[in-house]
Amino acid sequence: MRSSLILVPALALLLAGCGGVGQRPLGYMPVLPPAPVPAPATSDGNGAIYQAANGYAPLYRGYRAQGIGDLVTVRLVEVTSTVKSASSQTQRDGGITVSPPATGPFSFNPSGVNSGASSSFNGGGDAAQQSRLQGDITVTIVDVRPNGTALVRGEKQMAFSQGEEWIQLSGIIRLADIGPGNDVLSNRVADARITYGGRGSVQQSSRQGWLTNFFNLVSPF
C-alpha cells in the first residue's frame, strides 16, 4: 500500500513534466513602429512645394533599419564543435631487503624478510560534440539604445502535414553591423537566445515514452 502511494505522485509529477514538452515559448511577437504624430498645419500659406510639417527624410539616411519596428534579417551561421580528451597514468614501486647474520643465535632465513609493493593506474577519456544551425529569420527592432545598439526579437513558424516547427531569436545587435540588405550574421548578436523546436508526430516519435522515462528515472543502473 505504501509503495503504491509513492508511485502515484511520482507518475503524476512525471506526466506534468512531460506536458511542457513541445510547447512553443511565448514573448517573441513582432513590435510595430509607433504611430506617426501628425504635424500641426502651417498657416503662413506660402504655397511652396517643400513643407517641413509634411515630413522630412534626408538623402543620406537610406533604407537601412535603424528604428523601432524596422525589420532585420538574421542569417543563422551557428556552428559549435567541442573536443575534450583526458588521460592520466600513475605508477609506484617500493621494496625492502634485510640481511640478517648467517650464524649465531639471531640467524634465520634471509628470504623471509624480503618485501616489495607496486601499484599502477591508467585512465583516459574522450568526448566530442558538434552542432550546426543554418537559415534565415527576420526579426523586428524592439528598442534602440543611445550607444548604437538595438534589441531585436522575432520568430518564424512553419506548419507541415505532420506537425509544426518554429525558430525564435532575441538578442542585441549593433546598428553598424547591419548590411545593405538589412541583414546581420547571428554570430554578431550579443546575448543571443535562439530556440529551435517543434511538435507533432515526427517529434513525438523521436522521444521516449513517459513510462520509459519513469523507469530510467528510478533505475539504479
Disulfide bonds with the S-S distance in Angstrom:
none
